[in-house]
Amino acid sequence: MHRRILGLLTATSAAAALCTLTLAPTASAQKADKTDKAVAAAEFVVSEAQFNQMFPNRNPFYTYSGLTAALSAYPGFSNTGSDTVKKQEAAAFLANVSHETGGLVHIVEQNEANYPHYCDTTQPYGCPAGNDKYYGRGPIQLSWNFNYKTAGDALGIDLLNNPDLVQNDAAVAWKTGLWYWNTQKGPGTMTPHDAIVNGAGFGETIRAINGSLECNGGNPGQVQSRIDNYRRFTQALGVEPGGNLSC
């Protein structure tokens, strides 16, 4: 479309149009963006130093700035209730994230043999990026074509056609984790966000994320791993973990 339009322009106006299309953001826009990110980081209950303490061996992909940039997608996250509840929610999210990614080490699912299994061909939109492109990615390992579609629609990002964004853009990756945390019940009865802010306890966050495989005695070792992370992170943030830690 751009070629047809430019073909009707004079050489001078075409050059001007091309310059317009490639202009970098203005200094004021860049300053505003930096200010917004600084405010998000300042308001988050986990400081960058605490984040680094929690994840000493993290993959450089999982940046603190990527996390704080993603917070605007769900402003209620770690920003609801008392200061204690806010810190408990941040710790609970990061504890589950740590478990899912081996301490923020893994960006993608490690078992590549599973990759073709995540295309639900009964969905009308299919798997336009390829049947093997909807494997687990990001801090809560987003997987399946329908989850990429639903998360992308919620976030205003075309993840169905561009699933690689979740492993190439840190803010997008963190947003998909926050999307699940704040909106999805999974095999549980409430979202992980609601579980913490309504006092149901950390155990209900586990149930929402992987309860069908881990809870009710399914895999107590995995549950304990998540609980251990949560206890460590609440201690780092200076708050009590609360009750109902297991599922």
C-alpha positions, -999 to +999 in steps of 0.1 A: +000+000+000+028+024+008+044+018-026+012+027-045+008+059-025+044+069-028+042+063-066+018+092-068+041+117-050+068+139-064+104+129-057+106+156-031+074+148-013+082+111-014+115+117+003+097+138+029+071+111+034+098+085+039+116+107+064+083+111+083+078+074+084+112+067+099+114+096+124+126+085+159+104+093+189+108+128+200+129+137+230+098+146+250+082+113+242+113+094+252+115+114+284+079+107+292+084+069+286+114+069+309+094+088+335+065+063+333+089+034+337+107+051+366+074+057+384+063+020+378+096+008+393+094+032+422+058+021+431+065-017+428+068-033+462+099-053+450+130-032+445+156-040+418+181-050+445+155-074+460+147-088+426+183-095+419+186-111+454+157-134+446+171-145+412+209-144+415+213-168+385+185-154+363+187-153+325+195-117+314+163-119+293+142-116+324+149-079+332+136-060+362+127-032+338+107-056+316+087-066+347+080-031+358+071-020+323+045-048+322+028-037+354+006-012+336-012-040+319-027-051+353-025-021+377-043-040+405-014-065+407+006-061+439-013-028+444-045-040+461-051-041+499-026-035+527+011-032+522+014-067+536-010-081+510+007-062+482+041-078+492+025-112+496+011-111+461+044-100+446+062-128+465+035-153+455+037-144+418+075-145+418+076-177+438+055-195+412+074-179+384+107-191+399+094-226+401+081-226+365+114-213+351+141-228+373+148-194+390+141-173+359+167-194+340+145-209+313+127-188+287+112-217+268+100-252+276+129-275+277+113-307+263+112-299+226+094-332+220+063-316+235+062-286+211+038-301+185+013-311+212+002-276+219-019-270+188-056-275+193-067-280+157-104-278+167-100-240+172-114-221+142-083-199+140-060-230+140-022-225+144-011-199+119+024-197+131+029-235+128+017-265+148+049-266+168+050-229+178+028-227+209+051-244+234+057-230+269+073-196+269+078-169+295+076-167+333+045-188+336+052-208+305+023-197+283+013-227+261-014-238+237-026-218+207-059-209+225-039-194+254-017-174+230-049-162+213-067-153+245-037-136+261-029-117+230-064-104+226-064-093+263-031-075+259-037-060+225-008-081+210-011-106+181+005-135+198-014-161+178+005-150+147+036-139+165+042-163+195+079-157+193+073-123+209+070-141+243+106-153+241+120-122+224+105-093+243+109-092+281+079-069+287+056-091+266+068-122+284+061-106+318+027-094+306+017-129+296+026-141+331+006-112+347-023-120+323-026-156+336-021-145+372-048-118+371-074-134+348-072-172+347-085-197+372-069-228+355-080-259+374-087-238+405-118-218+416-102-184+416-074-164+399-041-163+418-046-126+422-079-131+439-065-160+460-040-136+477-060-104+479-091-123+493-071-142+519-075-177+504-037-183+507-007-192+486-020-228+482-048-215+460-023-199+436-007-232+431-041-248+424-049-222+398-015-227+380-010-265+381-034-279+406-047-307+385-012-323+385+002-311+418-025-306+444-044-331+465-013-352+468-006-352+430+030-341+434+038-329+469+075-323+460+065-297+434+041-280+458+068-278+484+092-263+460+067-235+453+061-230+491+098-229+498+102-201+472+073-182+486+086-184+522+120-172+510+106-143+490+082-131+517+112-131+541+131-110+516+103-085+515+099-085+553+063-099+555+047-130+570+036-156+544+001-160+559-018-193+562-031-220+538+002-224+520-004-258+505-031-273+483 
